[in-house]
Amino acid sequence: MSAEATNPADPAPVTPGAHRRKSRPRIDLRRLGRAALLGSAIRDRLPDAIGHIGEAHRAHHPDANLEPLRRAYLLAESSHRGQMRKSGEPYITHPLAVTLILAELGAEATTLTASLLHDTVEDTDVTLDQVREEFGEEVCYLVDGVTKLEKVDYGAAAEPETFRKMLVAAGNDVRVMSIKLADRLHNMRTLGVMRREKQERIAKVTRDVLIPLAERLGVQALKTELEDLVFAVLHPEEYEHTRELIDENAAHGDDPLARTAEQVRTVLREAGIQAEVLIRPRHFVSVHRISRKRGRLRGADFGRLLVLVNEDADCYGVLGELHTCMTPVVSEFKDFIAVPKFNLYQSLHTAVSTGDGEIAEVLIRTHQMHNVAEAGVVALGNPYAPASDDPADGERADPTRPGWLSRLLEWQEAAPDTDTFWSTLREDLAQDREITVFRPDGGTLGLPEGASCVDAAYAQYGEDAHACIGASVNGRLATLSTVLKDGDTVQLLMGQDPASEPSREWLEHAHTAAARIAIQRWLAAHPHHTDPSDDTARMDEGPSDATVARTAALGPEARPPALPAHPTPDPYGARTANAVVDLPGALVRLAGCCTPVPPDEVTGFVVRGGAVTVHRAECAGAARMKSDGRAEVEVRWGGTTECRVTLVAESFGRPHLLADLTEAIAQEGAGIVSATVEPPSQQRVRHTYTLQLPDATHLPSLMRAMRNVPGVYDVTRAQHPATAL
């Protein structure tokens, strides 16, 4: 996108593919952009400068109309004429190189046309209206999507806001991001003339944002080369060490992978399966990771075998033959054909023993799967294929509009602050593995690996998830902090109280940006909210004697008659039962540790701010405050009988237990304010409910009804602070 490039005498780092170029089936993207200027004139009167692009495009689309490319090149060349890259090359070499990258990946003509023009609006006098008039709305949209925002207008926020703009545009047309990835790849190839600090800054953004995006879009051909180029800039010593390892292995001459490949060819030929068996060298970063994981590397560690077949069924036929005729490593088997990765990737993974103590990894896929594995969304052709009727199936059914991108676009709307967006984007993209969990209605939710029930709640209900009180995972009760696994079935249990609120502790278990931002926004909008997880400590802070002394100093004549004090919300955010104290104007709180209700015998203690916290007389918290020398305040119940209470139910684990308990509570006329279900221990489950009762006298019958639920063996009043998870 910029006019910054490198000195041609300072070549880009050589990647491991160079050692086995003839046997490697991946797309060759390493021709420098300037080579695109050297092709001879071809059919349709293409200028010589774009001959290579026309040939690469026709290789994937034999009947393609090249006229839009010719017109786009003429406009780009005339617009950029006189502009130079920092390497001294004509600037037009950059859009030509970017377009060649996309052409070799199989991009269609609209993408290539926009790629040739992608810097014209940003760096020349060409306007979007002119592009729209000459090339149509689609090309105009793509060019606008990749056009950077001006630093003059946005200052330091220009780069993150440019990425926000591109992602929003990619939400409507993913080809925007394809052009951006190819643009960054060419700029990374030609980074050598930059100052060292600028090289590192660009490489870090590439590592944190562009490489994860390439992974999520399935464009492995771009992702692997970007990884190697970033590796060379940010870790030059490790890069050189890895280069030495690869060179040493290549110098040995005896390649165990070559022997195993020939053995595999023989097995498949005898089985009558037509297949192409190739050696796929690992790129630099892959070799580096393997060396850190395994220590000393052996010959088979420097690559993998790739078996390409024509039909899906042949993949499993190859797998059966290899596992029958060779010694398989069963723990290495993975089926990404039956269950594709979220980024379109499909393949069978296995490993076999080479006979000399080495293990050869084998990838089995069709030719079409291989094209998609290399080029991702670029290889899909028409990005406007009809979407699935069920938006919940977006992860699988409509890969050009992937679910992760939809979720990203949703949370970025809730992050107007540039710094929050930029940091959250990097965190979100760092979660590069996804899982799929199922809803009870058969729908699916796509979540990052490590996501909890908290994340599932906000993914399904948005900010309405503030009312979530629990979850059931695979038919068993679970806390909201439970980490979900791929294939789990999760049922989220929602409370009915409109005043329901999230707990600050949920942030510890929220892995998705959508969940974190929603919880943080609620907490920011309620700065004085008292979280139940730390309520007792907060209420018990501060000396009370001084407050009592100040009140006594007013004298009896200054004290009004004792009146029922209007209670403040208890730790769970709702009104408590009325209590009468002898302190004028004092605010009353019912302690969250024992949740007293009429007609409990109660006592009170003055805490910070002059509020009175009311405890049951037998509460351990009250005993502790007495032993600390806190002054007691006489408390008696007022006339209102409505109350809130926390109950603990002990039960044996069984299906539908939580549903039966909540039904029993509802039949008694009680409302569920919050609920916590602890992980099962020895087939026993502990439930904690905070309930709103219309009349405190109903409490005994409520507890009896809960005890009568099959599987429940005890129900008691809470005697310790409840944690709303």
Number of C-alpha atoms within 10 A of each C-alpha: 21 15 17 18 23 21 17 15 8 12 13 18 17 16 20 24 20 12 14 13 14 10 13 16 17 17 15 13 20 16 11 20 22 17 15 21 18 13 16 13 15 14 10 11 11 20 19 16 22 24 22 25 27 28 18 19 26 18 14 16 17 10 9 13 14 18 14 16 24 21 17 19 23 14 18 24 22 12 19 21 13 10 16 17 17 19 20 13 17 17 24 27 21 28 27 27 30 27 31 31 31 28 27 21 27 24 27 21 21 16 24 28 24 29 35 28 30 29 27 25 22 20 16 14 11 17 14 18 13 13 23 15 11 15 17 13 14 15 24 23 18 27 26 22 24 29 20 20 18 13 11 8 9 13 10 11 16 17 18 19 19 18 22 20 18 22 23 21 20 21 19 15 20 24 26 27 24 26 28 21 24 24 24 21 25 22 21 22 20 24 26 22 16 17 9 11 9 12 17 17 13 17 24 16 15 21 21 16 19 25 26 19 23 25 21 25 27 25 27 21 21 26 24 21 25 26 20 19 27 26 22 21 21 16 12 12 12 15 21 15 12 21 19 12 19 22 13 11 18 15 10 9 9 11 15 18 25 15 11 20 22 12 16 22 18 12 18 19 12 9 12 9 17 15 22 16 21 22 22 23 26 19 21 28 23 18 21 20 12 16 17 10 10 10 10 10 16 15 18 20 22 26 20 20 23 24 26 24 23 16 15 16 11 18 22 16 15 24 19 12 16 20 15 11 13 17 14 20 15 11 8 12 16 15 15 15 19 10 13 14 20 24 26 25 23 23 26 21 18 22 23 20 15 20 11 7 8 15 22 23 22 26 22 27 28 22 17 15 23 21 22 22 23 22 27 27 27 27 22 18 13 12 17 13 11 9 14 12 9 10 14 18 19 22 25 21 17 18 21 29 22 23 22 20 19 16 16 21 18 15 21 22 13 15 18 10 12 17 13 13 21 20 11 21 20 16 16 20 21 16 16 14 15 20 18 22 20 19 18 13 8 10 13 23 21 24 26 22 18 19 22 22 26 31 28 28 27 22 18 15 14 16 19 15 25 23 21 25 26 27 27 24 22 15 16 19 29 25 23 29 23 20 19 23 18 15 12 16 22 24 22 22 20 20 20 14 14 10 12 21 24 24 21 19 17 21 20 12 20 24 23 27 24 25 25 20 20 22 24 15 14 17 17 11 10 10 8 8 17 19 21 21 19 16 19 20 9 14 21 20 12 14 16 21 16 13 16 17 10 10 16 13 9 10 9 10 7 11 13 11 11 12 15 21 20 17 20 17 17 22 25 25 16 16 18 27 27 24 24 19 24 17 23 15 15 19 19 28 26 29 26 28 23 25 27 27 27 21 11 15 14 22 21 26 25 28 20 14 14 20 21 28 23 28 27 22 16 14 18 15 20 25 14 11 15 13 9 9 11 20 17 18 18 13 22 20 18 15 12 15 19 18 23 29 22 25 24 21 21 18 21 16 19 15 12 12 21 21 13 14 21 18 13 20 20 13 12 17 14 20 20 22 25 27 26 22 24 18 18 16 10 8 10 15 22 20 21 22 24 23 19 22 23 17 17 20 15 15 21 9 11 21 20 13 16 22 20 15 16 13 16 19 13 15 21 13 17 20 18 16 20 26 16 25 25
